[in-house]
């Protein structure tokens, strides 16, 4: 059952991507996509096509959200995992730690003399 819900969610995700990409932008960019926007506009009317695609997008998003919640509630493990001790809990402390090298001494940088302009 988990596999079926996962496959349905993947298919709905692909449909959601397609619905978002087909939606016309503010400048009606869908009309430039090989005439596909014009077909939507003539089939439903330009405003109705936009409203329909918006409703499809919201519906697909809501179904994916609902399936995600159902999957998380019923199919994911809800057992509490025991806390694990850190790997360094009873480890020996290192004894031979080399000291950090001293910073190299450099000559102080002198500022160039200011040139006077006439």
Beta strands, then each sheet from edge to edge (+ up, - down):
end
